[in-house]
Amino acid sequence: MVEQYSTVFMSTYVLAIHGGAGTIVKEHMTPELEMAYRKGLEDALNAGYTLLEKGGSALDAVLASTMSLEDNILFNAGRGSVFAKDGSQEMDASIMDGKTLMAGAVSAVRNIRNPVELAYAVMTKSSHVMLNGKGAADFARLQGIKTEPDDYFFSSSRRDQWKQMQGTNESALDHQVALKDKKFGTVGAAACDIHGNIAAATSTGGMTNKQWGRIGDSPVIGAGTYANNKTCAISATGHGEMFIRAVAAYDVSCLMEYKGLSLKEAMHIVVHDKLLKIDGEGGMIGVDAKGNVAMIFNSEGMYRAMKNSDGNREIEIYK
Ligand code: ASP
């Protein structure tokens, strides 16, 4: 009798998340605040990793982790987003599935509790990739996506950051505003599941005092977010204009695909060479389909964490 074997491909599964990069130095941090950030990262890591452990998809894991970070007022995404010049809080988000190359994104949305959930709905329930402003709000209503009043998104530290810049035409990354009590932002996740499928998601309130409907890199597929099973899944954070110009997330993928570089080698070149050459401050996290992970930044710090099925776990803030 010939025995039948079914071969099930099992990959090292891994989840990496970030809560923004920038001038994050220990001197500006109180022990309580540092603990709160670490707890926020830990909660978000657990939200996605629990799903991976149960055999869930990379896509569901990055969605869960990013939503957890959006719900945390410390991070500049969803609740706690920064203020635009007109005093509004406009948010951008995107998500991409490396298995199918399907993607969804929203830009300049207001009052959406979890912009990444709306990006996911764009990907799965519409024939489009990116929806903007009012149209995105109409679509959200049709899909029953949860909204919140302005008060929900408000935080006094973001208001103070904005007040410092009001009346100027400058806009600033969260971490560039000279505050004693510095708060940083933009969140994202990248994951590889047990089947070797990968996905990435990113969500942000953007830059303080941004104007004219400014949209950053976070909702731009290829710039702030990218995922392709053949190469990598990436979520970026930093000065969005430069990340768009560098097509940063996709460039990591290209270096892997066309030059045969590893995830770490490719990400290192993009973050420490290509982005730096155009003053692109920030960093990114990523995974590949073998479960390798990289978290690289050219700023003082980046809120970041990872956990994998080989028993590795890291939660870090500084260099
Ligand atoms: N990349 C985001 C943007 O430019 C900001 C950030 O990562 O903090 O909108």
py3Dmol code that shows the C-alpha trace and the ligand (Angstrom):
import py3Dmol

protein = """\
ATOM      1  CA  MET A   1       0.000   0.000   0.000  1.00  0.00           C
ATOM      2  CA  VAL A   2       1.323   3.409  -0.918  1.00  0.00           C
ATOM      3  CA  GLU A   3       1.024   5.870   1.923  1.00  0.00           C
ATOM      4  CA  GLN A   4      -0.256   9.318   1.078  1.00  0.00           C
ATOM      5  CA  TYR A   5       1.579  12.202   2.623  1.00  0.00           C
ATOM      6  CA  SER A   6       0.223  15.679   2.493  1.00  0.00           C
ATOM      7  CA  THR A   7       3.024  18.192   2.706  1.00  0.00           C
ATOM      8  CA  VAL A   8       2.033  21.220   4.719  1.00  0.00           C
ATOM      9  CA  PHE A   9       4.414  24.138   4.363  1.00  0.00           C
ATOM     10  CA  MET A  10       5.221  25.540   7.764  1.00  0.00           C
ATOM     11  CA  SER A  11       7.093  28.791   8.032  1.00  0.00           C
ATOM     12  CA  THR A  12       8.642  30.534  11.007  1.00  0.00           C
ATOM     13  CA  TYR A  13       5.935  33.038  11.775  1.00  0.00           C
ATOM     14  CA  VAL A  14       6.828  36.507  12.892  1.00  0.00           C
ATOM     15  CA  LEU A  15       5.270  39.857  13.652  1.00  0.00           C
ATOM     16  CA  ALA A  16       7.084  43.212  13.724  1.00  0.00           C
ATOM     17  CA  ILE A  17       5.473  46.513  14.685  1.00  0.00           C
ATOM     18  CA  HIS A  18       6.516  50.159  15.008  1.00  0.00           C
ATOM     19  CA  GLY A  19       5.103  53.221  16.708  1.00  0.00           C
ATOM     20  CA  GLY A  20       7.094  55.869  14.836  1.00  0.00           C
ATOM     21  CA  ALA A  21      10.709  56.993  14.539  1.00  0.00           C
ATOM     22  CA  GLY A  22      12.429  60.261  15.393  1.00  0.00           C
ATOM     23  CA  THR A  23      14.337  62.194  17.999  1.00  0.00           C
ATOM     24  CA  ILE A  24      13.441  59.708  20.665  1.00  0.00           C
ATOM     25  CA  VAL A  25      16.029  60.026  23.432  1.00  0.00           C
ATOM     26  CA  LYS A  26      16.003  58.791  26.990  1.00  0.00           C
ATOM     27  CA  GLU A  27      16.575  62.292  28.427  1.00  0.00           C
ATOM     28  CA  HIS A  28      13.153  63.392  27.168  1.00  0.00           C
ATOM     29  CA  MET A  29      11.398  60.413  28.657  1.00  0.00           C
ATOM     30  CA  THR A  30      10.051  59.817  32.137  1.00  0.00           C
ATOM     31  CA  PRO A  31      10.095  56.232  33.443  1.00  0.00           C
ATOM     32  CA  GLU A  32       6.272  56.292  33.528  1.00  0.00           C
ATOM     33  CA  LEU A  33       5.988  57.419  29.924  1.00  0.00           C
ATOM     34  CA  GLU A  34       8.535  54.869  28.781  1.00  0.00           C
ATOM     35  CA  MET A  35       6.561  52.162  30.534  1.00  0.00           C
ATOM     36  CA  ALA A  36       3.358  53.335  28.879  1.00  0.00           C
ATOM     37  CA  TYR A  37       4.991  53.177  25.442  1.00  0.00           C
ATOM     38  CA  ARG A  38       6.390  49.714  26.119  1.00  0.00           C
ATOM     39  CA  LYS A  39       2.986  48.540  27.304  1.00  0.00           C
ATOM     40  CA  GLY A  40       1.361  49.987  24.156  1.00  0.00           C
ATOM     41  CA  LEU A  41       3.842  48.117  21.982  1.00  0.00           C
ATOM     42  CA  GLU A  42       3.373  44.926  23.963  1.00  0.00           C
ATOM     43  CA  ASP A  43      -0.427  45.095  23.698  1.00  0.00           C
ATOM     44  CA  ALA A  44      -0.220  45.645  19.941  1.00  0.00           C
ATOM     45  CA  LEU A  45       2.278  42.810  19.550  1.00  0.00           C
ATOM     46  CA  ASN A  46       0.001  40.454  21.463  1.00  0.00           C
ATOM     47  CA  ALA A  47      -3.074  41.526  19.475  1.00  0.00           C
ATOM     48  CA  GLY A  48      -1.491  40.343  16.215  1.00  0.00           C
ATOM     49  CA  TYR A  49       0.724  37.525  17.461  1.00  0.00           C
ATOM     50  CA  THR A  50      -2.144  35.646  19.140  1.00  0.00           C
ATOM     51  CA  LEU A  51      -3.736  35.364  15.697  1.00  0.00           C
ATOM     52  CA  LEU A  52      -0.531  34.073  14.073  1.00  0.00           C
ATOM     53  CA  GLU A  53      -0.176  31.476  16.837  1.00  0.00           C
ATOM     54  CA  LYS A  54      -3.629  30.133  16.039  1.00  0.00           C
ATOM     55  CA  GLY A  55      -2.668  29.746  12.379  1.00  0.00           C
ATOM     56  CA  GLY A  56      -4.263  33.067  11.406  1.00  0.00           C
ATOM     57  CA  SER A  57      -3.163  35.066   8.387  1.00  0.00           C
ATOM     58  CA  ALA A  58      -0.448  37.700   8.240  1.00  0.00           C
ATOM     59  CA  LEU A  59      -3.091  40.087   6.930  1.00  0.00           C
ATOM     60  CA  ASP A  60      -5.333  39.649   9.986  1.00  0.00           C
ATOM     61  CA  ALA A  61      -2.313  39.991  12.285  1.00  0.00           C
ATOM     62  CA  VAL A  62      -1.126  43.315  10.842  1.00  0.00           C
ATOM     63  CA  LEU A  63      -4.695  44.614  10.920  1.00  0.00           C
ATOM     64  CA  ALA A  64      -5.136  43.693  14.600  1.00  0.00           C
ATOM     65  CA  SER A  65      -1.774  45.139  15.692  1.00  0.00           C
ATOM     66  CA  THR A  66      -2.235  48.378  13.781  1.00  0.00           C
ATOM     67  CA  MET A  67      -5.753  48.853  15.180  1.00  0.00           C
ATOM     68  CA  SER A  68      -4.411  48.359  18.700  1.00  0.00           C
ATOM     69  CA  LEU A  69      -1.827  51.105  18.126  1.00  0.00           C
ATOM     70  CA  GLU A  70      -4.468  53.386  16.577  1.00  0.00           C
ATOM     71  CA  ASP A  71      -6.571  52.984  19.737  1.00  0.00           C
ATOM     72  CA  ASN A  72      -3.645  54.061  21.930  1.00  0.00           C
ATOM     73  CA  ILE A  73      -3.577  57.831  22.463  1.00  0.00           C
ATOM     74  CA  LEU A  74       0.238  57.876  22.786  1.00  0.00           C
ATOM     75  CA  PHE A  75       0.749  57.161  19.102  1.00  0.00           C
ATOM     76  CA  ASN A  76       0.107  59.488  16.180  1.00  0.00           C
ATOM     77  CA  ALA A  77      -2.570  57.413  14.438  1.00  0.00           C
ATOM     78  CA  GLY A  78      -6.298  57.096  15.018  1.00  0.00           C
ATOM     79  CA  ARG A  79      -6.900  58.375  18.567  1.00  0.00           C
ATOM     80  CA  GLY A  80      -4.138  60.878  19.425  1.00  0.00           C
ATOM     81  CA  SER A  81      -3.455  61.958  15.841  1.00  0.00           C
ATOM     82  CA  VAL A  82      -1.667  65.276  15.316  1.00  0.00           C
ATOM     83  CA  PHE A  83      -3.449  68.488  14.319  1.00  0.00           C
ATOM     84  CA  ALA A  84      -3.425  69.991  10.832  1.00  0.00           C
ATOM     85  CA  LYS A  85      -3.068  73.773  10.329  1.00  0.00           C
ATOM     86  CA  ASP A  86      -6.852  74.265  10.381  1.00  0.00           C
ATOM     87  CA  GLY A  87      -7.152  72.397  13.686  1.00  0.00           C
ATOM     88  CA  SER A  88      -8.570  69.242  12.128  1.00  0.00           C
ATOM     89  CA  GLN A  89      -7.173  65.747  12.534  1.00  0.00           C
ATOM     90  CA  GLU A  90      -6.840  64.074   9.156  1.00  0.00           C
ATOM     91  CA  MET A  91      -5.542  60.531   8.958  1.00  0.00           C
ATOM     92  CA  ASP A  92      -3.945  58.281   6.331  1.00  0.00           C
ATOM     93  CA  ALA A  93      -3.637  54.486   6.321  1.00  0.00           C
ATOM     94  CA  SER A  94      -2.946  51.523   4.067  1.00  0.00           C
ATOM     95  CA  ILE A  95      -2.673  47.754   4.055  1.00  0.00           C
ATOM     96  CA  MET A  96      -1.254  45.266   1.537  1.00  0.00           C
ATOM     97  CA  ASP A  97      -1.463  41.509   1.128  1.00  0.00           C
ATOM     98  CA  GLY A  98       1.786  39.980  -0.161  1.00  0.00           C
ATOM     99  CA  LYS A  99       0.076  36.818  -1.376  1.00  0.00           C
ATOM    100  CA  THR A 100      -2.349  38.486  -3.778  1.00  0.00           C
ATOM    101  CA  LEU A 101      -0.748  41.941  -4.144  1.00  0.00           C
ATOM    102  CA  MET A 102      -4.153  43.366  -3.227  1.00  0.00           C
ATOM    103  CA  ALA A 103      -3.961  46.718  -1.437  1.00  0.00           C
ATOM    104  CA  GLY A 104      -6.253  49.285   0.165  1.00  0.00           C
ATOM    105  CA  ALA A 105      -5.605  52.829   1.336  1.00  0.00           C
ATOM    106  CA  VAL A 106      -7.379  55.902   2.646  1.00  0.00           C
ATOM    107  CA  SER A 107      -6.112  59.456   2.873  1.00  0.00           C
ATOM    108  CA  ALA A 108      -7.224  62.600   4.684  1.00  0.00           C
ATOM    109  CA  VAL A 109     -10.059  60.865   6.506  1.00  0.00           C
ATOM    110  CA  ARG A 110     -11.653  62.392   9.600  1.00  0.00           C
ATOM    111  CA  ASN A 111     -13.503  60.843  12.533  1.00  0.00           C
ATOM    112  CA  ILE A 112     -12.825  57.267  11.439  1.00  0.00           C
ATOM    113  CA  ARG A 113     -11.973  55.330  14.595  1.00  0.00           C
ATOM    114  CA  ASN A 114      -9.622  52.902  12.831  1.00  0.00           C
ATOM    115  CA  PRO A 115      -8.423  54.215   9.455  1.00  0.00           C
ATOM    116  CA  VAL A 116      -6.576  50.933   8.775  1.00  0.00           C
ATOM    117  CA  GLU A 117      -9.866  49.058   9.072  1.00  0.00           C
ATOM    118  CA  LEU A 118     -11.288  51.346   6.411  1.00  0.00           C
ATOM    119  CA  ALA A 119      -8.206  50.716   4.224  1.00  0.00           C
ATOM    120  CA  TYR A 120      -8.857  46.988   4.655  1.00  0.00           C
ATOM    121  CA  ALA A 121     -12.471  47.506   3.553  1.00  0.00           C
ATOM    122  CA  VAL A 122     -11.277  49.413   0.477  1.00  0.00           C
ATOM    123  CA  MET A 123      -9.078  46.431  -0.367  1.00  0.00           C
ATOM    124  CA  THR A 124     -11.689  43.755   0.232  1.00  0.00           C
ATOM    125  CA  LYS A 125     -15.005  45.476  -0.577  1.00  0.00           C
ATOM    126  CA  SER A 126     -14.244  47.871  -3.423  1.00  0.00           C
ATOM    127  CA  SER A 127     -12.571  47.652  -6.802  1.00  0.00           C
ATOM    128  CA  HIS A 128     -10.266  50.557  -5.912  1.00  0.00           C
ATOM    129  CA  VAL A 129      -6.981  50.912  -4.070  1.00  0.00           C
ATOM    130  CA  MET A 130      -7.121  54.414  -2.569  1.00  0.00           C
ATOM    131  CA  LEU A 131     -10.057  56.535  -1.416  1.00  0.00           C
ATOM    132  CA  ASN A 132      -9.760  60.098  -0.224  1.00  0.00           C
ATOM    133  CA  GLY A 133     -11.576  62.474   2.165  1.00  0.00           C
ATOM    134  CA  LYS A 134     -15.313  62.767   1.607  1.00  0.00           C
ATOM    135  CA  GLY A 135     -15.587  59.809  -0.747  1.00  0.00           C
ATOM    136  CA  ALA A 136     -13.791  57.642   1.777  1.00  0.00           C
ATOM    137  CA  ALA A 137     -16.257  58.839   4.440  1.00  0.00           C
ATOM    138  CA  ASP A 138     -19.233  57.909   2.222  1.00  0.00           C
ATOM    139  CA  PHE A 139     -17.719  54.471   1.619  1.00  0.00           C
ATOM    140  CA  ALA A 140     -17.065  54.053   5.361  1.00  0.00           C
ATOM    141  CA  ARG A 141     -20.725  54.777   6.085  1.00  0.00           C
ATOM    142  CA  LEU A 142     -21.836  52.168   3.545  1.00  0.00           C
ATOM    143  CA  GLN A 143     -19.512  49.604   5.096  1.00  0.00           C
ATOM    144  CA  GLY A 144     -20.616  50.364   8.652  1.00  0.00           C
ATOM    145  CA  ILE A 145     -17.101  51.446   9.700  1.00  0.00           C
ATOM    146  CA  LYS A 146     -17.026  52.916  13.184  1.00  0.00           C
ATOM    147  CA  THR A 147     -16.737  56.698  13.552  1.00  0.00           C
ATOM    148  CA  GLU A 148     -16.051  58.813  16.653  1.00  0.00           C
ATOM    149  CA  PRO A 149     -16.652  62.475  17.533  1.00  0.00           C
ATOM    150  CA  ASP A 150     -13.724  64.968  17.457  1.00  0.00           C
ATOM    151  CA  ASP A 151     -13.294  64.659  21.235  1.00  0.00           C
ATOM    152  CA  TYR A 152     -12.291  61.027  20.917  1.00  0.00           C
ATOM    153  CA  PHE A 153      -9.218  61.921  18.834  1.00  0.00           C
ATOM    154  CA  PHE A 154      -8.186  64.931  20.944  1.00  0.00           C
ATOM    155  CA  SER A 155      -5.077  64.915  23.099  1.00  0.00           C
ATOM    156  CA  SER A 156      -3.711  67.992  24.857  1.00  0.00           C
ATOM    157  CA  SER A 157      -0.102  67.176  23.974  1.00  0.00           C
ATOM    158  CA  ARG A 158      -0.923  67.157  20.252  1.00  0.00           C
ATOM    159  CA  ARG A 159      -2.829  70.432  20.683  1.00  0.00           C
ATOM    160  CA  ASP A 160       0.230  71.962  22.383  1.00  0.00           C
ATOM    161  CA  GLN A 161       2.499  70.776  19.569  1.00  0.00           C
ATOM    162  CA  TRP A 162       0.168  72.368  17.054  1.00  0.00           C
ATOM    163  CA  LYS A 163      -0.125  75.641  19.074  1.00  0.00           C
ATOM    164  CA  GLN A 164       3.651  76.015  18.893  1.00  0.00           C
ATOM    165  CA  MET A 165       3.482  75.970  15.116  1.00  0.00           C
ATOM    166  CA  GLN A 166       0.228  77.836  14.566  1.00  0.00           C
ATOM    167  CA  GLY A 167       0.649  80.955  12.482  1.00  0.00           C
ATOM    168  CA  THR A 168       3.644  79.501  10.652  1.00  0.00           C
ATOM    169  CA  ASN A 169       3.537  77.745   7.324  1.00  0.00           C
ATOM    170  CA  GLU A 170       5.830  75.029   8.583  1.00  0.00           C
ATOM    171  CA  SER A 171       4.770  71.493   9.169  1.00  0.00           C
ATOM    172  CA  ALA A 172       6.685  69.094  11.352  1.00  0.00           C
ATOM    173  CA  LEU A 173       7.099  65.472  12.047  1.00  0.00           C
ATOM    174  CA  ASP A 174       5.727  64.670  15.413  1.00  0.00           C
ATOM    175  CA  HIS A 175       9.202  64.427  16.905  1.00  0.00           C
ATOM    176  CA  GLN A 176      10.525  67.665  15.421  1.00  0.00           C
ATOM    177  CA  VAL A 177       8.351  69.882  17.575  1.00  0.00           C
ATOM    178  CA  ALA A 178      10.502  71.076  20.467  1.00  0.00           C
ATOM    179  CA  LEU A 179       8.497  69.986  23.445  1.00  0.00           C
ATOM    180  CA  LYS A 180       9.682  68.958  26.858  1.00  0.00           C
ATOM    181  CA  ASP A 181       7.183  66.172  26.901  1.00  0.00           C
ATOM    182  CA  LYS A 182       7.874  64.718  23.490  1.00  0.00           C
ATOM    183  CA  LYS A 183       5.354  62.401  21.889  1.00  0.00           C
ATOM    184  CA  PHE A 184       5.931  60.542  18.668  1.00  0.00           C
ATOM    185  CA  GLY A 185       3.819  58.631  16.234  1.00  0.00           C
ATOM    186  CA  THR A 186       2.799  56.801  13.099  1.00  0.00           C
ATOM    187  CA  VAL A 187       2.235  53.111  13.514  1.00  0.00           C
ATOM    188  CA  GLY A 188       2.543  49.991  11.445  1.00  0.00           C
ATOM    189  CA  ALA A 189       3.024  46.258  11.318  1.00  0.00           C
ATOM    190  CA  ALA A 190       4.504  43.580   9.073  1.00  0.00           C
ATOM    191  CA  ALA A 191       3.938  39.857   9.493  1.00  0.00           C
ATOM    192  CA  CYS A 192       4.732  36.452   8.046  1.00  0.00           C
ATOM    193  CA  ASP A 193       2.255  33.682   8.885  1.00  0.00           C
ATOM    194  CA  ILE A 194       2.708  29.938   9.236  1.00  0.00           C
ATOM    195  CA  HIS A 195       1.991  29.460   5.524  1.00  0.00           C
ATOM    196  CA  GLY A 196       4.718  31.883   4.488  1.00  0.00           C
ATOM    197  CA  ASN A 197       2.291  34.611   3.438  1.00  0.00           C
ATOM    198  CA  ILE A 198       3.284  38.155   4.334  1.00  0.00           C
ATOM    199  CA  ALA A 199       1.424  41.465   4.771  1.00  0.00           C
ATOM    200  CA  ALA A 200       2.021  45.029   5.942  1.00  0.00           C
ATOM    201  CA  ALA A 201      -0.085  47.929   7.270  1.00  0.00           C
ATOM    202  CA  THR A 202       0.617  51.555   8.220  1.00  0.00           C
ATOM    203  CA  SER A 203      -1.517  54.282   9.832  1.00  0.00           C
ATOM    204  CA  THR A 204      -0.807  57.910  10.736  1.00  0.00           C
ATOM    205  CA  GLY A 205      -2.098  61.344  11.631  1.00  0.00           C
ATOM    206  CA  GLY A 206       0.719  62.686   9.439  1.00  0.00           C
ATOM    207  CA  MET A 207       2.644  65.870  10.226  1.00  0.00           C
ATOM    208  CA  THR A 208       1.674  68.573  12.727  1.00  0.00           C
ATOM    209  CA  ASN A 209       0.379  71.776  11.060  1.00  0.00           C
ATOM    210  CA  LYS A 210       0.148  70.104   7.640  1.00  0.00           C
ATOM    211  CA  GLN A 211      -2.016  72.050   5.203  1.00  0.00           C
ATOM    212  CA  TRP A 212      -3.793  72.003   1.847  1.00  0.00           C
ATOM    213  CA  GLY A 213      -4.847  68.386   2.293  1.00  0.00           C
ATOM    214  CA  ARG A 214      -1.241  67.216   2.555  1.00  0.00           C
ATOM    215  CA  ILE A 215      -0.927  63.443   2.276  1.00  0.00           C
ATOM    216  CA  GLY A 216       2.188  61.617   3.412  1.00  0.00           C
ATOM    217  CA  ASP A 217       3.793  58.322   2.473  1.00  0.00           C
ATOM    218  CA  SER A 218       1.750  56.093   4.799  1.00  0.00           C
ATOM    219  CA  PRO A 219      -1.209  55.522   2.418  1.00  0.00           C
ATOM    220  CA  VAL A 220       1.001  55.431  -0.681  1.00  0.00           C
ATOM    221  CA  ILE A 221       1.580  51.829  -1.745  1.00  0.00           C
ATOM    222  CA  GLY A 222       5.280  51.410  -2.472  1.00  0.00           C
ATOM    223  CA  ALA A 223       6.314  54.396  -0.352  1.00  0.00           C
ATOM    224  CA  GLY A 224       5.099  53.815   3.224  1.00  0.00           C
ATOM    225  CA  THR A 225       3.696  50.312   2.787  1.00  0.00           C
ATOM    226  CA  TYR A 226       4.441  47.392   0.497  1.00  0.00           C
ATOM    227  CA  ALA A 227       4.058  43.611   0.575  1.00  0.00           C
ATOM    228  CA  ASN A 228       4.944  40.890  -1.904  1.00  0.00           C
ATOM    229  CA  ASN A 229       5.431  37.225  -0.953  1.00  0.00           C
ATOM    230  CA  LYS A 230       8.359  37.080  -3.392  1.00  0.00           C
ATOM    231  CA  THR A 231      10.342  39.656  -1.428  1.00  0.00           C
ATOM    232  CA  CYS A 232       9.173  41.470   1.704  1.00  0.00           C
ATOM    233  CA  ALA A 233       6.446  43.252   3.655  1.00  0.00           C
ATOM    234  CA  ILE A 234       7.391  46.758   4.822  1.00  0.00           C
ATOM    235  CA  SER A 235       5.861  49.520   6.961  1.00  0.00           C
ATOM    236  CA  ALA A 236       7.735  52.817   7.114  1.00  0.00           C
ATOM    237  CA  THR A 237       7.766  55.872   9.354  1.00  0.00           C
ATOM    238  CA  GLY A 238       9.509  59.209   8.922  1.00  0.00           C
ATOM    239  CA  HIS A 239       9.464  62.325   6.770  1.00  0.00           C
ATOM    240  CA  GLY A 240       6.801  61.234   4.291  1.00  0.00           C
ATOM    241  CA  GLU A 241       7.795  63.496   1.400  1.00  0.00           C
ATOM    242  CA  MET A 242      11.232  61.847   1.209  1.00  0.00           C
ATOM    243  CA  PHE A 243       9.795  58.345   1.549  1.00  0.00           C
ATOM    244  CA  ILE A 244       7.491  59.058  -1.383  1.00  0.00           C
ATOM    245  CA  ARG A 245      10.361  60.426  -3.483  1.00  0.00           C
ATOM    246  CA  ALA A 246      12.515  57.410  -2.623  1.00  0.00           C
ATOM    247  CA  VAL A 247       9.601  54.967  -3.210  1.00  0.00           C
ATOM    248  CA  ALA A 248      11.158  53.596  -0.059  1.00  0.00           C
ATOM    249  CA  ALA A 249       9.196  50.436   0.761  1.00  0.00           C
ATOM    250  CA  TYR A 250       9.158  49.231  -2.851  1.00  0.00           C
ATOM    251  CA  ASP A 251      12.848  49.976  -3.222  1.00  0.00           C
ATOM    252  CA  VAL A 252      13.627  47.438  -0.482  1.00  0.00           C
ATOM    253  CA  SER A 253      11.577  44.904  -2.447  1.00  0.00           C
ATOM    254  CA  CYS A 254      13.353  45.801  -5.716  1.00  0.00           C
ATOM    255  CA  LEU A 255      16.808  45.424  -4.197  1.00  0.00           C
ATOM    256  CA  MET A 256      15.798  41.971  -2.971  1.00  0.00           C
ATOM    257  CA  GLU A 257      14.169  40.935  -6.235  1.00  0.00           C
ATOM    258  CA  TYR A 258      16.628  42.309  -8.764  1.00  0.00           C
ATOM    259  CA  LYS A 259      19.874  42.232  -6.827  1.00  0.00           C
ATOM    260  CA  GLY A 260      19.246  39.181  -4.688  1.00  0.00           C
ATOM    261  CA  LEU A 261      19.958  41.051  -1.457  1.00  0.00           C
ATOM    262  CA  SER A 262      18.637  39.848   1.902  1.00  0.00           C
ATOM    263  CA  LEU A 263      15.908  41.818   3.671  1.00  0.00           C
ATOM    264  CA  LYS A 264      18.425  43.340   6.089  1.00  0.00           C
ATOM    265  CA  GLU A 265      20.924  44.294   3.374  1.00  0.00           C
ATOM    266  CA  ALA A 266      18.234  45.868   1.223  1.00  0.00           C
ATOM    267  CA  MET A 267      16.624  47.792   4.082  1.00  0.00           C
ATOM    268  CA  HIS A 268      20.003  49.007   5.291  1.00  0.00           C
ATOM    269  CA  ILE A 269      20.780  50.533   1.874  1.00  0.00           C
ATOM    270  CA  VAL A 270      17.409  52.279   1.631  1.00  0.00           C
ATOM    271  CA  VAL A 271      17.416  53.677   5.190  1.00  0.00           C
ATOM    272  CA  HIS A 272      21.097  54.515   5.662  1.00  0.00           C
ATOM    273  CA  ASP A 273      22.054  55.461   2.130  1.00  0.00           C
ATOM    274  CA  LYS A 274      19.230  56.347  -0.214  1.00  0.00           C
ATOM    275  CA  LEU A 275      16.968  58.095   2.305  1.00  0.00           C
ATOM    276  CA  LEU A 276      19.796  59.839   4.143  1.00  0.00           C
ATOM    277  CA  LYS A 277      21.106  61.292   0.869  1.00  0.00           C
ATOM    278  CA  ILE A 278      17.830  63.184   0.474  1.00  0.00           C
ATOM    279  CA  ASP A 279      17.520  64.036   4.215  1.00  0.00           C
ATOM    280  CA  GLY A 280      14.859  61.398   4.674  1.00  0.00           C
ATOM    281  CA  GLU A 281      14.800  60.900   8.405  1.00  0.00           C
ATOM    282  CA  GLY A 282      13.005  57.828   9.749  1.00  0.00           C
ATOM    283  CA  GLY A 283      12.997  54.087   9.548  1.00  0.00           C
ATOM    284  CA  MET A 284      11.043  50.970   8.702  1.00  0.00           C
ATOM    285  CA  ILE A 285      10.207  47.475   9.819  1.00  0.00           C
ATOM    286  CA  GLY A 286       9.853  44.464   7.571  1.00  0.00           C
ATOM    287  CA  VAL A 287       9.666  40.706   7.236  1.00  0.00           C
ATOM    288  CA  ASP A 288      10.222  38.240   4.414  1.00  0.00           C
ATOM    289  CA  ALA A 289       8.371  35.011   3.616  1.00  0.00           C
ATOM    290  CA  LYS A 290      10.957  32.910   5.463  1.00  0.00           C
ATOM    291  CA  GLY A 291      10.210  34.703   8.695  1.00  0.00           C
ATOM    292  CA  ASN A 292      13.285  36.959   8.735  1.00  0.00           C
ATOM    293  CA  VAL A 293      12.736  40.359  10.288  1.00  0.00           C
ATOM    294  CA  ALA A 294      14.460  43.760  10.075  1.00  0.00           C
ATOM    295  CA  MET A 295      13.834  46.988  12.008  1.00  0.00           C
ATOM    296  CA  ILE A 296      16.212  49.728  10.809  1.00  0.00           C
ATOM    297  CA  PHE A 297      16.167  53.523  11.351  1.00  0.00           C
ATOM    298  CA  ASN A 298      18.467  56.497  10.798  1.00  0.00           C
ATOM    299  CA  SER A 299      16.973  58.666  13.567  1.00  0.00           C
ATOM    300  CA  GLU A 300      17.673  58.706  17.313  1.00  0.00           C
ATOM    301  CA  GLY A 301      15.084  56.089  18.022  1.00  0.00           C
ATOM    302  CA  MET A 302      12.124  54.127  16.775  1.00  0.00           C
ATOM    303  CA  TYR A 303       9.373  52.522  18.846  1.00  0.00           C
ATOM    304  CA  ARG A 304       9.565  48.933  17.683  1.00  0.00           C
ATOM    305  CA  ALA A 305       8.852  45.365  18.688  1.00  0.00           C
ATOM    306  CA  MET A 306       8.966  41.862  17.235  1.00  0.00           C
ATOM    307  CA  LYS A 307       8.053  38.333  18.208  1.00  0.00           C
ATOM    308  CA  ASN A 308       8.549  35.074  16.307  1.00  0.00           C
ATOM    309  CA  SER A 309       7.804  31.363  16.603  1.00  0.00           C
ATOM    310  CA  ASP A 310      11.482  30.606  17.331  1.00  0.00           C
ATOM    311  CA  GLY A 311      10.986  32.228  20.714  1.00  0.00           C
ATOM    312  CA  ASN A 312      12.545  35.627  20.006  1.00  0.00           C
ATOM    313  CA  ARG A 313      10.894  38.723  21.369  1.00  0.00           C
ATOM    314  CA  GLU A 314      12.094  42.334  21.460  1.00  0.00           C
ATOM    315  CA  ILE A 315      10.562  45.622  22.544  1.00  0.00           C
ATOM    316  CA  GLU A 316      12.921  48.562  21.934  1.00  0.00           C
ATOM    317  CA  ILE A 317      12.818  52.335  21.756  1.00  0.00           C
ATOM    318  CA  TYR A 318      16.322  53.811  21.498  1.00  0.00           C
ATOM    319  CA  LYS A 319      19.306  53.191  19.221  1.00  0.00           C
TER     320      LYS A 319
END
"""
ligand_1 = """\
9
LIG
N 5.405 59.218 7.577
C 4.401 60.021 8.198
C 3.992 61.129 7.256
O 4.845 61.738 6.656
C 4.827 60.644 9.477
C 5.561 59.740 10.457
O 5.987 58.653 10.101
O 5.706 60.134 11.634
O 2.835 61.416 7.162
"""
view = py3Dmol.view(width=600, height=400)
view.addModel(protein, "pdb")
view.setStyle({"model": 0}, {"cartoon": {"style": "trace"}})
view.addModel(ligand_1, "xyz")
view.setStyle({"model": 1}, {"stick": {}})
view.zoomTo()
view.show()
